[in-house]
Amino acid sequence: EARPKWARGFSTSSMTLNKSASLPAILALGTTAPKLAGHEKQQSLRYATANDKKSAFATFKPADVSQQVLEYVMELQRPGWRQRATPEPEELPVTVEDLVPKNQRYPRVTPAWLKHEKQVLRFYAFFQETVTERADENSRKRHIIIMYYLEDGTVSMSEPRIENSGIVQGSFLKRQRVSRNDGTGFIGPEDLRCGIQITLFGRTYHITGCDSFTRWYYREIGVEIGENEEVQEDAWQKSYKLRKLIDRGALPPSRFSVEQKTIGQFQMGAPPVSKKLTQFLLNDRRVLRFKGYWDDHTKYGARLYFNIHYYLADNTMEFNEAHCRNSGRYPAPVFFKRGPLRKHNVAHCVPAMLTDESCVYLPEDLRVGDSIDVWGRKVVLFDCDAFTQKFYKEYLDLDQRQNRLDVSEKPVTHLKLTPPPHNGVGKEEDSLISTQMINVKAPKVDLEKLMVYTGEVLRFEAKMANGLAEDEMRVLVIAYYPHDDEVAVFEVPVRNSGHWTGKFADKRRMKNPATGKNFKLSDLVVGTTVTIAGQPLHIIRADERCLRFLEARPREFPYADPVACCRKLAALKGEPEMQDPEGIDPDRLKELAVHLGLDIVDHELVTVLRKFGEMDEEGNLRIYGPAVLKVGGA
């Protein structure tokens, strides 16, 4: 039996059994060649000299690297090496742009699409085309409107539509970027001028003019655009305008031509032309548009607005209701179907009986500001459109816009019920919120004030100013809590006063009878009198903590601002006592201010005394006048 060459040197019994790769758990027989050599165990140790590069000594010799590289390697083994190696960014100063959100910033260099958005340059031009096989004309001038869009440099062209011209008009060139005729780039504003010729896609156009915005734009950029030229007309346009004038009746025919035309029609057996047909031919598609309203005074009635159309072709009218959005009315606008509207409605006893047509509403009967009768309903005309205004001005010499009526409705004001007065039980905020919701919640608290001013108590010393002799010795302390704007009053023990000391008024929000609102810190000023618990209390002084608190906020409390107080006292610069280097007594300073008519309170004097006060040899406090005038700008 013939055997392959690779299988001639061994027997089948010496073949190894390996696992099959295609079928799991099945041994593969005869699929691999037998291993004939390489069964000996390789030696792992050998003898070599130090000069041998393959020796163990040469293999494990450390690499020759620099110390800097080793430092880098050791640094990479420590966590956070990337953060340590990254330099800290330089803190730039905060600018005005950083305070504006990114989606609301205006770029420094404005792009064209933003700077020139919706800005279009409009030019008027025409081109001449040849007309063949026509005896009355050999060429025609077609007028074009060229629109150049500044935002992206595109150009579009359109041709105004002329009625019954027989030419496909409208969009002449779709909006796109147009290359110059010489291929040096695209058409730009510098290529468009009045009085020049420009070639686009092999056709030459002559620009005759532009609109007012285009002229203003070129004047702003300092470019001369040229003057507008007269619009050139060809023979067909002149004859077309003449025919349209004759059709509209602007150029009435001569008496001879009318007579000859009538004679010719009779000779041909044609009936005479009726007035209605002539009116229809002259006024077809001409509609007067008015706006009116009707006040429905019936039960559940309301005001209805109409768009009134008067058709000049046959003297008919129609009324369409003009409903506003979500009006709740049935969306059927027709109120009066198109037909003749009579001034007085007459009922005939015989069907098909002829009626008098002289009582039909005509254009001269419709005037803005007057009313018309629509089947027993009084409809008031309050406005008209531009065509109607022009029609009445041209044919009847009547200005309809002069008598326009203002029918705008007054804004609806909803009356809000005032909450009931507080009955004195509990806090006013708790009682007020119970009138606003069914499930009562605790009133919201100003957390910012609560966290900042908690623990702050501002104390003012006061005395009763009711004029009673037994109350002159009583001393009270008004405590103001800025974290919740509450006020409490305590009475200081005075020996042999005969009054019970302690709490005079509970801590709560109190009403200031002078303002009708809750007490604020600005209401408590040294030298003024406030009414608390029905008793007038004259504030005579404040503690050090309170004065510092007020002076730290000069914008909220100007009477605690030394600069503002000095500016008020600058009016005393002419007094010699203000120039005294030894100072002036505070009581004397107040007398001078009152004599001059200055409205000054004791708290302002206290503020000036704390800032510019000096102690004299006798131990009395005096105010250094020259410093006050210097700060006040005198």
C-alpha positions as CSV (number, residue, x, y, z in Angstrom):
1,E,0.0,0.0,0.0
2,A,1.4,3.4,-1.0
3,R,2.1,5.7,1.9
4,P,2.9,9.4,1.9
5,K,6.5,10.4,2.5
6,W,5.9,12.0,5.9
7,A,4.4,8.8,7.2
8,R,6.9,6.3,6.0
9,G,9.3,6.6,9.1
10,F,6.8,5.6,11.9
11,S,4.0,3.3,12.6
12,T,0.4,4.1,13.5
13,S,0.8,2.9,17.1
14,S,3.3,5.7,17.8
15,M,0.9,8.5,17.0
16,T,-0.3,10.7,19.9
17,L,-4.0,11.3,20.7
18,N,-4.9,15.0,21.0
19,K,-8.3,16.6,21.7
20,S,-10.3,17.5,18.7
21,A,-10.8,21.3,18.2
22,S,-14.1,20.9,16.3
23,L,-15.8,18.3,18.6
24,P,-15.3,18.8,22.3
25,A,-14.4,15.7,24.5
26,I,-13.4,13.7,21.3
27,L,-9.8,12.7,20.8
28,A,-8.3,13.4,17.4
29,L,-6.2,10.6,15.9
30,G,-3.6,11.1,13.2
31,T,-4.2,14.8,12.7
32,T,-0.8,15.9,14.0
33,A,2.7,14.9,13.0
34,P,4.7,13.0,15.7
35,K,7.5,14.6,17.6
36,L,10.7,12.9,16.6
37,A,13.3,14.9,18.5
38,G,13.8,17.5,21.3
39,H,12.9,15.3,24.2
40,E,16.0,16.1,26.2
41,K,15.8,18.5,29.2
42,Q,17.4,21.8,28.5
43,Q,20.1,23.1,30.9
44,S,19.4,26.3,32.7
45,L,22.9,27.0,34.0
46,R,26.0,27.5,31.9
47,Y,29.6,28.8,32.4
48,A,30.6,32.1,30.9
49,T,33.2,34.8,31.5
50,A,32.4,38.3,32.6
51,N,33.4,39.6,29.1
52,D,30.8,37.5,27.5
53,K,27.7,39.7,26.8
54,K,25.4,36.7,27.2
55,S,26.7,35.9,30.7
56,A,24.5,36.3,33.9
57,F,26.7,39.1,35.1
58,A,26.4,41.0,31.9
59,T,22.6,40.4,31.8
60,F,21.7,41.7,35.2
61,K,24.0,44.7,35.2
62,P,22.0,47.9,35.9
63,A,21.4,50.2,33.0
64,D,23.5,53.3,32.7
65,V,20.9,56.1,33.2
66,S,21.1,59.6,34.6
67,Q,20.0,60.7,38.1
68,Q,17.3,62.9,36.6
69,V,15.7,60.0,34.8
70,L,15.7,57.9,38.0
71,E,14.0,60.8,39.9
72,Y,11.3,60.9,37.1
73,V,10.7,57.2,37.5
74,M,10.5,57.3,41.2
75,E,8.1,60.3,40.9
76,L,5.8,58.3,38.6
77,Q,5.5,55.5,41.2
78,R,4.0,58.0,43.7
79,P,0.2,58.6,43.4
80,G,-0.9,62.0,42.2
81,W,2.1,62.7,40.0
82,R,0.0,64.2,37.3
83,Q,-1.5,66.8,39.6
84,R,1.9,67.8,41.0
85,A,3.4,68.1,37.5
86,T,0.5,70.2,36.1
87,P,1.2,73.9,36.7
88,E,-1.6,75.9,38.3
89,P,-3.5,78.1,35.9
90,E,-3.0,81.8,36.2
91,E,-5.9,83.5,37.8
92,L,-7.1,86.3,35.5
93,P,-8.9,89.3,36.8
94,V,-12.7,89.2,36.6
95,T,-14.1,91.4,33.8
96,V,-17.6,92.5,32.8
97,E,-17.8,89.7,30.2
98,D,-17.3,87.1,32.8
99,L,-20.5,88.2,34.6
100,V,-22.6,87.8,31.4
101,P,-23.7,84.2,30.6
102,K,-22.0,82.6,27.6
103,N,-25.2,82.3,25.7
104,Q,-25.8,86.1,26.1
105,R,-22.4,87.5,25.2
106,Y,-22.0,89.7,22.2
107,P,-18.8,88.9,20.2
108,R,-16.2,91.6,20.0
109,V,-15.8,91.0,16.3
110,T,-19.4,90.7,15.1
111,P,-19.8,88.1,12.3
112,A,-21.6,89.0,9.1
113,W,-24.5,86.7,9.8
114,L,-25.2,88.4,13.1
115,K,-24.3,92.0,12.2
116,H,-26.3,92.1,8.9
117,E,-29.1,89.7,9.8
118,K,-32.2,90.4,7.7
119,Q,-30.5,93.3,5.9
120,V,-31.0,93.2,2.2
121,L,-29.8,95.7,-0.5
122,R,-32.4,96.1,-3.2
123,F,-31.6,97.4,-6.7
124,Y,-33.9,98.0,-9.7
125,A,-32.6,97.0,-13.1
126,F,-33.8,95.9,-16.5
127,F,-32.5,93.9,-19.5
128,Q,-33.4,94.1,-23.1
129,E,-34.5,91.0,-25.1
130,T,-35.2,90.6,-28.8
131,V,-38.8,90.2,-30.0
132,T,-39.3,88.5,-33.3
133,E,-42.3,88.4,-35.7
134,R,-43.9,91.4,-34.2
135,A,-44.9,94.5,-36.2
136,D,-45.4,96.8,-33.2
137,E,-42.1,96.1,-31.4
138,N,-38.7,94.6,-32.1
139,S,-37.3,94.5,-28.5
140,R,-38.7,94.5,-25.0
141,K,-37.3,95.8,-21.7
142,R,-38.0,93.5,-18.8
143,H,-37.6,95.0,-15.3
144,I,-35.8,93.0,-12.6
145,I,-35.4,93.5,-8.8
146,I,-31.9,92.4,-7.6
147,M,-31.7,91.5,-3.9
148,Y,-28.3,91.3,-2.3
149,Y,-28.3,89.6,1.2
150,L,-25.5,91.1,3.4
151,E,-25.5,88.2,5.9
152,D,-24.1,85.6,3.5
153,G,-23.3,87.5,0.2
154,T,-26.0,85.7,-1.8
155,V,-28.0,87.3,-4.7
156,S,-31.6,86.6,-5.8
157,M,-33.6,88.2,-8.6
158,S,-37.3,88.5,-9.3
159,E,-39.5,90.0,-12.0
160,P,-42.7,91.8,-11.0
161,R,-45.7,90.0,-12.3
162,I,-47.7,91.9,-15.0
163,E,-51.3,90.9,-15.6
164,N,-51.9,89.1,-18.8
165,S,-48.3,89.6,-20.0
166,G,-48.0,86.1,-21.4
167,I,-44.5,85.8,-19.9
168,V,-43.5,83.5,-17.0
169,Q,-42.6,85.9,-14.3
170,G,-41.8,85.8,-10.6
171,S,-38.6,84.3,-9.3
172,F,-35.9,85.0,-11.9
173,L,-32.8,83.8,-10.1
174,K,-32.8,81.6,-7.0
175,R,-30.8,82.8,-4.0
176,Q,-27.2,81.9,-4.4
177,R,-23.7,83.3,-4.6
178,V,-22.9,84.6,-8.1
179,S,-19.5,84.7,-9.6
180,R,-18.2,87.7,-11.4
181,N,-18.0,87.6,-15.1
182,D,-14.2,87.7,-15.1
183,G,-14.0,84.8,-12.6
184,T,-12.1,86.8,-9.9
185,G,-14.6,86.1,-7.2
186,F,-18.2,86.5,-6.1
187,I,-20.5,89.5,-6.6
188,G,-20.3,92.0,-3.7
189,P,-21.8,95.4,-2.7
190,E,-18.9,97.1,-4.4
191,D,-20.0,95.7,-7.8
192,L,-23.5,97.1,-7.6
193,R,-24.1,100.8,-8.4
194,C,-26.8,102.9,-9.9
195,G,-26.3,103.6,-13.6
196,I,-23.8,100.8,-14.3
197,Q,-24.2,97.6,-16.3
198,I,-23.5,94.2,-14.7
199,T,-23.4,90.8,-16.4
200,L,-24.8,87.8,-14.6
201,F,-24.8,84.3,-16.2
202,G,-24.2,85.8,-19.6
203,R,-27.0,88.4,-19.5
204,T,-26.3,92.1,-19.1
205,Y,-28.5,94.2,-16.7
206,H,-28.6,97.9,-16.4
207,I,-29.2,99.1,-12.8
208,T,-31.4,102.2,-12.7
209,G,-32.0,102.8,-8.9
210,C,-32.2,101.4,-5.4
211,D,-34.4,101.8,-2.3
212,S,-33.8,104.2,0.7
213,F,-32.1,101.6,2.9
214,T,-29.6,100.6,0.3
215,R,-28.7,104.3,-0.3
216,W,-28.4,104.8,3.5
217,Y,-26.1,101.8,3.8
218,Y,-23.7,103.0,1.1
219,R,-23.6,106.4,2.6
220,E,-22.7,104.9,6.0
221,I,-19.8,102.9,4.5
222,G,-18.6,106.0,2.5
223,V,-19.3,104.7,-1.0
224,E,-20.9,106.7,-3.7
225,I,-23.8,104.8,-5.2
226,G,-25.0,107.2,-7.8
227,E,-28.4,108.8,-8.6
228,N,-31.5,107.0,-9.6
229,E,-32.4,107.0,-13.2
230,E,-35.8,107.3,-14.8
231,V,-37.5,103.9,-15.6
232,Q,-37.3,103.3,-19.3
233,E,-40.4,101.9,-21.0
234,D,-40.7,100.2,-24.3
235,A,-43.5,100.6,-26.8
236,W,-45.5,97.6,-25.4
237,Q,-45.4,99.0,-21.9
238,K,-46.6,102.4,-23.1
239,S,-49.5,100.9,-25.0
240,Y,-50.3,98.6,-22.1
241,K,-50.6,101.4,-19.6
242,L,-52.8,103.4,-22.0
243,R,-55.1,100.4,-22.4
244,K,-55.3,99.9,-18.7
245,L,-56.2,103.6,-18.2
246,I,-59.0,103.3,-20.7
247,D,-60.2,100.1,-19.1
248,R,-60.4,101.7,-15.7
249,G,-62.1,104.8,-17.1
250,A,-59.4,107.2,-16.4
251,L,-59.4,108.3,-20.0
252,P,-63.0,108.4,-21.1
253,P,-63.6,107.9,-24.8
254,S,-64.8,110.8,-27.0
255,R,-68.5,111.4,-27.6
256,F,-68.1,110.6,-31.3
257,S,-66.4,107.2,-30.6
258,V,-69.2,106.3,-28.2
259,E,-71.9,107.2,-30.7
260,Q,-70.2,105.4,-33.5
261,K,-69.8,102.3,-31.3
262,T,-73.5,102.4,-30.3
263,I,-74.6,102.8,-33.9
264,G,-72.5,99.9,-35.0
265,Q,-74.0,97.7,-32.3
266,F,-77.5,98.6,-33.3
267,Q,-76.7,97.9,-37.0
268,M,-75.4,94.4,-36.0
269,G,-78.5,93.7,-34.0
270,A,-76.8,93.6,-30.6
271,P,-78.7,94.9,-27.6
272,P,-77.5,98.0,-25.8
273,V,-75.0,97.5,-23.0
274,S,-76.5,97.6,-19.6
275,K,-75.2,99.7,-16.7
276,K,-74.7,96.7,-14.5
277,L,-72.4,95.0,-17.1
278,T,-70.4,98.2,-17.5
279,Q,-70.1,98.5,-13.7
280,F,-69.0,94.9,-13.4
281,L,-66.3,95.4,-16.1
282,L,-64.9,98.5,-14.6
283,N,-65.0,97.5,-10.9
284,D,-64.4,93.7,-11.0
285,R,-62.3,92.6,-8.0
286,R,-62.4,96.0,-6.3
287,V,-63.7,95.7,-2.8
288,L,-64.1,98.2,0.0
289,R,-63.2,96.8,3.4
290,F,-64.5,98.3,6.7
291,K,-64.3,97.2,10.3
292,G,-67.4,97.5,12.5
293,Y,-69.0,96.3,15.7
294,W,-72.5,95.6,17.0
295,D,-73.4,95.9,20.7
296,D,-75.8,93.1,21.5
297,H,-77.8,94.4,24.5
298,T,-79.9,91.3,24.9
299,K,-79.4,88.9,27.8
300,Y,-76.0,87.3,27.7
301,G,-75.1,89.5,24.8
302,A,-71.7,91.0,24.0
303,R,-70.0,93.1,21.5
304,L,-69.4,91.5,18.1
305,Y,-66.8,92.7,15.6
306,F,-67.2,92.4,11.9
307,N,-65.1,92.6,8.7
308,I,-67.4,94.4,6.2
309,H,-66.8,93.9,2.5
310,Y,-68.5,96.2,-0.1
311,Y,-68.2,94.9,-3.7
312,L,-68.1,97.8,-6.2
313,A,-68.9,95.4,-9.1
314,D,-72.5,94.9,-8.1
315,N,-73.1,97.0,-4.9
316,T,-73.4,94.0,-2.6
317,M,-72.2,93.6,0.9
318,E,-71.2,90.8,3.3
319,F,-70.5,90.7,7.0
320,N,-68.0,88.3,8.5
321,E,-67.6,87.9,12.3
322,A,-64.1,88.5,13.5
323,H,-63.7,86.3,16.5
324,C,-60.7,86.5,18.8
325,R,-58.7,83.4,19.9
326,N,-60.5,81.1,22.4
327,S,-63.7,83.3,22.2
328,G,-65.9,80.3,22.7
329,R,-68.1,81.1,19.7
330,Y,-69.0,78.8,16.9
331,P,-66.4,79.1,14.1
332,A,-68.8,80.2,11.4
333,P,-67.7,83.7,10.3
334,V,-70.6,84.5,8.0
335,F,-73.0,86.9,9.7
336,F,-74.7,88.4,6.6
337,K,-74.4,86.5,3.3
338,R,-73.2,88.5,0.3
339,G,-76.1,90.5,-1.2
340,P,-77.6,93.9,-1.5
341,L,-78.2,95.6,1.9
342,R,-81.3,97.8,2.1
343,K,-81.6,100.8,4.3
344,H,-85.2,99.9,5.1
345,N,-86.5,96.4,4.9
346,V,-90.0,96.0,3.3
347,A,-92.1,92.9,3.3
348,H,-94.0,92.1,0.1
349,C,-97.4,90.5,0.1
350,V,-96.9,88.9,-3.3
351,P,-93.8,86.7,-4.0
352,A,-91.4,87.8,-6.8
353,M,-92.7,91.4,-6.6
354,L,-90.2,94.0,-7.8
355,T,-88.6,96.3,-5.2
356,D,-87.2,99.7,-5.3
357,E,-83.4,99.5,-5.8
358,S,-82.8,103.1,-4.7
359,C,-82.8,102.2,-1.0
360,V,-79.7,100.0,-1.3
361,Y,-76.5,101.2,0.5
362,L,-74.0,102.8,-1.8
363,P,-70.4,103.8,-1.2
364,E,-71.3,107.4,-0.3
365,D,-73.5,106.0,2.5
366,L,-70.6,104.3,4.3
367,R,-68.6,106.6,6.4
368,V,-66.2,105.8,9.2
369,G,-67.6,106.9,12.6
370,D,-71.3,106.5,11.4
371,S,-73.6,103.5,11.9
372,I,-75.7,101.5,9.4
373,D,-78.8,99.4,9.9
374,V,-78.3,95.7,9.2
375,W,-81.8,94.1,9.6
376,G,-82.5,96.0,12.8
377,R,-79.0,95.9,14.2
378,K,-77.0,99.0,14.6
379,V,-73.5,98.4,13.3
380,V,-70.9,101.1,13.9
381,L,-68.0,101.5,11.3
382,F,-64.8,102.4,13.2
383,D,-62.0,101.8,10.6
384,C,-61.1,100.9,7.0
385,D,-58.2,99.7,5.0
386,A,-55.7,101.6,2.8
387,F,-57.5,100.9,-0.5
388,T,-60.8,102.1,0.9
389,Q,-59.1,105.3,2.2
390,K,-57.5,105.9,-1.2
391,F,-60.8,105.2,-3.1
392,Y,-62.8,107.7,-1.0
393,K,-60.0,110.3,-1.2
394,E,-59.8,110.0,-5.0
395,Y,-63.4,109.8,-6.0
396,L,-65.3,111.5,-3.1
397,D,-62.6,113.7,-1.6
398,L,-63.3,112.2,1.8
399,D,-60.8,111.3,4.5
400,Q,-62.1,108.2,6.2
401,R,-59.1,107.9,8.6
402,Q,-60.0,111.2,10.2
403,N,-63.0,109.8,12.0
404,R,-61.6,106.5,13.2
405,L,-62.8,105.3,16.6
406,D,-60.7,103.7,19.3
407,V,-62.5,100.5,20.2
408,S,-59.7,99.0,22.3
409,E,-61.1,97.5,25.5
410,K,-59.9,98.7,28.8
411,P,-57.6,96.3,30.7
412,V,-59.6,94.1,33.1
413,T,-58.7,94.8,36.7
414,H,-59.5,92.0,39.2
415,L,-60.4,93.2,42.7
416,K,-58.5,91.4,45.4
417,L,-60.1,90.9,48.7
418,T,-58.3,92.5,51.5
419,P,-57.4,90.1,54.4
420,P,-59.3,90.5,57.6
421,P,-57.6,92.5,60.4
422,H,-55.5,90.7,62.9
423,N,-57.4,89.8,66.0
424,G,-54.3,90.0,68.2
425,V,-54.0,86.2,68.9
426,G,-50.6,84.8,67.8
427,K,-48.5,86.2,65.1
428,E,-49.9,88.2,62.2
429,E,-48.1,86.1,59.6
430,D,-49.7,82.9,60.9
431,S,-53.2,84.4,60.8
432,L,-52.6,85.9,57.3
433,I,-51.5,82.6,55.8
434,S,-54.6,80.8,57.1
435,T,-56.7,83.1,54.7
436,Q,-54.6,82.1,51.7
437,M,-54.6,78.3,51.7
438,I,-56.6,75.5,53.1
439,N,-53.8,73.3,54.3
440,V,-52.0,75.8,56.4
441,K,-48.2,75.8,56.3
442,A,-45.7,77.7,58.3
443,P,-44.7,81.1,56.8
444,K,-41.4,81.2,55.0
445,V,-38.4,82.4,56.9
446,D,-35.6,84.5,55.4
447,L,-32.8,82.0,55.9
448,E,-30.1,84.5,54.9
449,K,-31.0,87.0,57.6
450,L,-31.5,84.2,60.1
451,M,-28.0,82.8,59.6
452,V,-26.3,86.2,59.4
453,Y,-28.0,88.1,62.2
454,T,-28.9,85.4,64.7
455,G,-27.7,86.6,68.1
456,E,-27.7,90.2,67.1
457,V,-29.7,92.5,69.5
458,L,-29.6,96.3,69.0
459,R,-30.6,98.2,72.1
460,F,-31.9,101.8,72.4
461,E,-32.5,103.6,75.7
462,A,-35.7,105.6,75.8
463,K,-37.9,107.5,78.2
464,M,-41.6,108.0,78.4
465,A,-42.7,111.3,76.8
466,N,-46.4,111.3,77.9
467,G,-46.0,114.4,80.1
468,L,-47.0,112.6,83.4
469,A,-44.8,113.4,86.4
470,E,-44.9,109.8,87.7
471,D,-43.4,108.5,84.4
472,E,-40.5,110.9,84.1
473,M,-38.1,108.6,86.0
474,R,-39.0,105.5,84.1
475,V,-36.2,104.2,81.8
476,L,-36.9,101.6,79.1
477,V,-34.7,99.7,76.7
478,I,-36.0,99.0,73.1
479,A,-34.5,95.8,71.8
480,Y,-34.5,95.2,68.0
481,Y,-33.8,91.8,66.6
482,P,-32.6,92.1,63.0
483,H,-32.9,88.4,62.1
484,D,-36.7,88.5,62.3
485,D,-37.5,92.2,62.6
486,E,-39.1,91.8,66.0
487,V,-39.1,94.4,68.7
488,A,-39.3,94.0,72.5
489,V,-39.3,96.7,75.3
490,F,-38.0,96.2,78.8
491,E,-38.2,98.5,81.8
492,V,-35.0,99.1,83.7
493,P,-35.3,99.0,87.5
494,V,-35.2,102.4,89.0
495,R,-35.1,102.8,92.8
496,N,-38.2,104.2,94.4
497,S,-39.9,104.6,91.0
498,G,-43.0,102.8,92.2
499,H,-43.4,100.9,88.9
500,W,-43.1,97.2,88.2
501,T,-40.0,96.6,86.2
502,G,-39.1,93.9,83.6
503,K,-40.9,93.1,80.4
504,F,-42.9,96.1,79.1
505,A,-43.8,94.7,75.6
506,D,-43.5,91.1,74.4
507,K,-41.0,90.3,71.6
508,R,-43.0,90.4,68.4
509,R,-43.5,92.3,65.1
510,M,-45.2,95.6,66.0
511,K,-46.9,98.1,63.9
512,N,-45.5,101.6,63.7
513,P,-48.5,104.0,64.0
514,A,-46.6,106.7,62.1
515,T,-46.1,104.6,58.9
516,G,-48.8,101.8,59.3
517,K,-46.2,99.2,58.7
518,N,-44.1,97.0,60.9
519,F,-41.2,98.6,62.8
520,K,-38.0,98.7,60.8
521,L,-34.5,99.5,62.1
522,S,-34.6,102.8,60.2
523,D,-37.5,103.9,62.4
524,L,-35.5,103.8,65.6
525,V,-33.3,106.9,65.5
526,V,-31.7,108.6,68.5
527,G,-33.6,111.9,69.1
528,T,-37.0,110.7,67.7
529,T,-40.1,109.6,69.4
530,V,-41.9,106.3,68.6
531,T,-45.1,104.9,69.9
532,I,-45.1,101.4,71.3
533,A,-47.9,99.7,73.2
534,G,-49.8,103.1,73.2
535,Q,-47.0,104.9,74.9
536,P,-44.7,107.6,73.3
537,L,-41.1,106.6,73.9
538,H,-38.3,109.2,73.3
539,I,-35.0,107.5,72.3
540,I,-32.1,109.2,74.0
541,R,-29.2,107.0,73.1
542,A,-28.0,103.6,71.8
543,D,-25.4,101.2,73.0
544,E,-21.9,100.8,71.3
545,R,-22.9,97.6,69.5
546,C,-25.9,99.2,67.9
547,L,-23.9,102.3,66.8
548,R,-21.2,100.1,65.2
549,F,-23.9,98.0,63.5
550,L,-25.5,101.1,61.9
551,E,-22.1,102.8,61.0
552,A,-21.1,99.6,59.1
553,R,-24.1,100.1,56.8
554,P,-24.1,103.7,55.7
555,R,-26.2,103.2,52.6
556,E,-29.1,101.8,54.6
557,F,-28.8,104.2,57.4
558,P,-27.5,107.6,56.1
559,Y,-27.9,109.2,59.6
560,A,-25.0,106.9,60.7
561,D,-22.8,107.9,57.7
562,P,-20.2,110.5,58.9
563,V,-19.7,111.8,55.3
564,A,-23.4,112.3,54.7
565,C,-23.7,114.1,58.0
566,C,-20.7,116.4,57.2
567,R,-22.2,117.3,53.8
568,K,-25.4,118.3,55.6
569,L,-23.4,120.5,58.1
570,A,-21.4,122.0,55.3
571,A,-24.0,124.8,55.2
572,L,-22.5,126.1,58.4
573,K,-19.2,127.1,56.8
574,G,-19.9,130.8,57.3
575,E,-20.2,130.4,61.1
576,P,-17.0,131.5,62.9
577,E,-17.5,128.9,65.6
578,M,-17.0,126.2,63.0
579,Q,-13.5,127.4,62.4
580,D,-12.5,127.4,66.1
581,P,-9.5,125.1,66.5
582,E,-10.7,124.1,70.0
583,G,-13.9,122.7,68.6
584,I,-17.6,123.4,69.1
585,D,-20.0,122.1,71.7
586,P,-22.5,119.5,70.2
587,D,-25.5,121.4,71.7
588,R,-24.3,124.7,70.2
589,L,-23.8,122.9,66.8
590,K,-27.4,121.7,66.9
591,E,-28.6,125.3,67.8
592,L,-26.8,126.7,64.8
593,A,-28.2,124.0,62.5
594,V,-31.8,124.5,63.7
595,H,-31.4,128.3,63.3
596,L,-30.2,127.8,59.7
597,G,-33.2,125.6,59.0
598,L,-31.3,122.3,58.7
599,D,-33.3,119.1,59.6
600,I,-30.9,117.3,61.8
601,V,-31.5,114.7,64.5
602,D,-29.5,113.8,67.6
603,H,-28.2,110.5,65.9
604,E,-26.4,112.5,63.3
605,L,-24.7,114.6,66.0
606,V,-23.7,111.4,67.7
607,T,-22.2,110.1,64.5
608,V,-20.2,113.3,63.9
609,L,-19.1,113.3,67.6
610,R,-17.8,109.7,67.4
611,K,-15.8,110.6,64.2
612,F,-14.5,114.1,64.9
613,G,-15.0,114.3,68.7
614,E,-12.1,115.6,70.9
615,M,-11.8,115.9,74.7
616,D,-10.9,119.4,76.0
617,E,-9.0,120.3,79.1
618,E,-12.1,120.2,81.3
619,G,-13.1,116.7,80.1
620,N,-15.9,117.8,77.8
621,L,-16.4,116.4,74.3
622,R,-16.3,118.9,71.5
623,I,-16.6,118.5,67.7
624,Y,-13.6,119.6,65.6
625,G,-15.4,122.0,63.1
626,P,-12.6,122.4,60.5
627,A,-12.5,118.6,59.9
628,V,-16.2,118.4,59.5
629,L,-16.2,121.2,56.9
630,K,-13.3,119.5,55.1
631,V,-15.0,116.2,54.8
632,G,-18.3,117.8,53.9
633,G,-16.6,119.6,50.9
634,A,-17.2,123.1,52.2
